[in-house]
Amino acid sequence: MRTFIAVHLNQEAIDDLTNMQKYLKGNNVKARYTPEDNFHITLKFLGEIEYADIQRIYDALKDKFTDIKPFYIRLNKVGYFPGDKNIRVLWAGVSDKKRGLNALYNVINRELSGIGYSEDKRPFRSHVTIAREVEKNSEIIKVIKGYKFTSGEFLIDRISLMDSRIDGNKRVYTPLFDIRL
């Protein structure tokens, strides 16, 4: 099974992202848009694991977040990862004043490397994927920068191991376990 560790957004933030997608579509931005039930912030992508690994991952992480208390973040900006011809990923960044997402990322990276998962070498960049394969044109940057998020802060109080599978032609994410902070 294909897996990743993530934090979830509240409904207000999801609605804000959905409104942004409507705004982009209304400005004729062609892309492969993320379905609203798939919005999340990935802390670590694990890739393919065996069913038996779920318990190993849980055991490695279950008591490791005692120094990290629940914290608040908010959507705050729009950015993108460039591709060759198009924008590879259009994303929403978050304001995380307590740097809680980085703390979670560091604990997860450290503890899972102890059970054989490779440590991420790239710096952590917290974001929510809004769309992929965005058709680039001369107006796109102005359109992207023209959107302002209106949702407030939302609480991060748990991490989840997520299963990612394809059902028909849609990617479906299912929580395998949660660990509360």
C-alpha positions as CSV (number, residue, x, y, z in Angstrom):
1,M,0.0,0.0,0.0
2,R,1.2,3.6,-0.8
3,T,1.3,5.7,2.3
4,F,2.2,9.1,3.7
5,I,2.0,10.9,7.1
6,A,-0.1,14.1,7.1
7,V,-2.1,16.6,9.1
8,H,-5.6,17.6,8.2
9,L,-7.3,20.9,7.5
10,N,-10.5,22.1,9.1
11,Q,-13.6,22.7,7.0
12,E,-13.2,26.5,6.8
13,A,-9.7,26.0,5.2
14,I,-11.0,23.4,2.9
15,D,-13.8,25.7,1.8
16,D,-11.2,28.5,1.2
17,L,-9.2,26.2,-1.0
18,T,-12.3,25.1,-2.9
19,N,-13.1,28.8,-3.4
20,M,-9.6,29.4,-4.7
21,Q,-10.1,26.6,-7.2
22,K,-13.4,28.1,-8.4
23,Y,-11.6,31.5,-8.7
24,L,-8.8,29.9,-10.8
25,K,-11.3,28.0,-13.0
26,G,-13.3,31.3,-13.4
27,N,-10.1,32.8,-14.7
28,N,-9.7,30.0,-17.3
29,V,-6.7,28.3,-15.5
30,K,-6.5,24.8,-16.8
31,A,-5.1,22.2,-14.4
32,R,-5.7,18.9,-12.7
33,Y,-7.3,20.1,-9.5
34,T,-7.1,18.4,-6.2
35,P,-10.5,17.1,-5.0
36,E,-11.5,18.8,-1.8
37,D,-11.6,15.6,0.2
38,N,-7.9,15.1,-0.6
39,F,-6.6,18.4,0.9
40,H,-3.9,17.8,3.5
41,I,-0.3,18.7,4.5
42,T,2.1,15.9,3.9
43,L,4.8,15.6,6.6
44,K,6.5,12.5,5.1
45,F,5.9,10.4,2.1
46,L,6.7,6.8,2.9
47,G,5.8,5.1,-0.4
48,E,4.9,1.5,-0.6
49,I,4.7,-0.4,2.7
50,E,3.5,-3.8,3.8
51,Y,0.5,-4.2,6.0
52,A,2.7,-5.4,8.9
53,D,4.6,-2.1,8.7
54,I,1.6,-0.1,10.0
55,Q,2.1,-1.3,13.5
56,R,5.9,-0.8,13.3
57,I,5.3,2.8,12.2
58,Y,2.8,3.4,15.0
59,D,5.1,1.9,17.6
60,A,8.0,4.1,16.4
61,L,5.9,7.3,16.7
62,K,3.2,6.8,19.4
63,D,5.0,8.3,22.4
64,K,7.4,10.7,20.5
65,F,5.3,13.9,20.4
66,T,5.1,14.7,24.1
67,D,7.0,17.9,23.7
68,I,4.8,19.1,20.9
69,K,1.4,20.6,22.0
70,P,-1.5,21.2,19.7
71,F,-0.9,24.4,17.7
72,Y,-2.6,26.7,15.2
73,I,-1.8,27.4,11.5
74,R,-3.5,29.3,8.7
75,L,-3.4,29.4,5.0
76,N,-1.4,32.5,4.0
77,K,0.0,32.5,0.4
78,V,0.0,30.9,-2.9
79,G,3.1,29.5,-4.6
80,Y,4.1,26.9,-7.1
81,F,6.8,24.4,-8.0
82,P,7.9,25.0,-11.6
83,G,7.9,22.4,-14.3
84,D,9.5,22.3,-17.7
85,K,6.5,23.8,-19.6
86,N,3.8,24.1,-17.1
87,I,3.5,24.7,-13.4
88,R,4.1,21.3,-11.8
89,V,2.3,22.0,-8.5
90,L,0.3,25.0,-7.4
91,W,0.1,25.1,-3.6
92,A,-1.1,27.1,-0.6
93,G,1.4,27.9,2.0
94,V,0.7,28.1,5.7
95,S,1.6,30.5,8.5
96,D,3.0,28.4,11.4
97,K,4.2,30.8,14.0
98,K,5.1,28.1,16.5
99,R,6.9,26.1,13.8
100,G,4.9,23.1,14.9
101,L,4.8,21.5,11.5
102,N,8.6,21.6,11.3
103,A,8.8,20.0,14.8
104,L,6.5,17.2,13.7
105,Y,8.5,16.7,10.5
106,N,11.8,16.5,12.4
107,V,10.4,13.9,15.0
108,I,8.8,11.8,12.2
109,N,12.0,11.9,10.1
110,R,14.3,11.0,13.1
111,E,12.1,8.2,14.5
112,L,11.3,6.5,11.2
113,S,14.9,6.5,10.1
114,G,15.5,4.4,13.2
115,I,13.3,1.7,11.7
116,G,14.7,1.8,8.2
117,Y,13.0,4.6,6.4
118,S,15.3,7.0,4.6
119,E,15.6,10.5,6.0
120,D,14.4,13.3,3.7
121,K,17.4,15.4,2.6
122,R,15.4,18.3,1.1
123,P,14.2,21.0,3.5
124,F,10.6,20.7,4.6
125,R,8.2,23.1,2.9
126,S,4.7,22.8,4.3
127,H,2.0,23.3,1.7
128,V,-1.4,22.1,0.5
129,T,-1.5,21.0,-3.1
130,I,-4.3,22.9,-4.9
131,A,-3.6,21.7,-8.5
132,R,-1.1,19.9,-10.6
133,E,0.0,20.3,-14.3
134,V,-1.2,23.9,-14.4
135,E,-1.1,25.3,-17.9
136,K,1.3,28.2,-17.8
137,N,0.4,31.5,-19.6
138,S,1.4,35.1,-19.3
139,E,-1.5,35.9,-16.9
140,I,-1.2,33.0,-14.5
141,I,1.1,34.6,-12.0
142,K,-1.1,37.7,-11.7
143,V,-4.2,35.4,-11.3
144,I,-2.5,33.3,-8.7
145,K,-1.2,36.3,-6.7
146,G,-4.7,37.9,-6.9
147,Y,-6.3,35.4,-4.5
148,K,-6.5,36.2,-0.8
149,F,-7.3,33.5,1.7
150,T,-10.1,34.4,4.1
151,S,-10.1,31.4,6.5
152,G,-8.8,31.8,10.0
153,E,-6.4,29.7,12.1
154,F,-7.1,26.0,12.6
155,L,-5.9,23.5,15.1
156,I,-3.3,20.8,14.4
157,D,-3.8,18.2,17.2
158,R,-2.9,15.0,15.5
159,I,-0.9,13.3,12.7
160,S,-2.3,10.5,10.5
161,L,-0.8,7.7,8.6
162,M,-2.7,7.7,5.3
163,D,-3.2,5.0,2.7
164,S,-3.3,6.4,-0.9
165,R,-5.0,4.2,-3.5
166,I,-6.6,4.7,-6.9
167,D,-10.4,4.0,-7.1
168,G,-11.5,4.2,-10.7
169,N,-9.6,7.2,-11.9
170,K,-9.6,9.1,-8.5
171,R,-7.0,9.0,-5.8
172,V,-8.6,8.2,-2.4
173,Y,-6.9,8.8,0.9
174,T,-7.9,6.7,4.0
175,P,-6.5,7.2,7.5
176,L,-4.8,4.0,8.9
177,F,-4.2,5.5,12.3
178,D,-4.0,8.8,14.1
179,I,-1.7,9.9,16.9
180,R,-2.9,12.8,19.0
181,L,-0.5,15.5,20.2
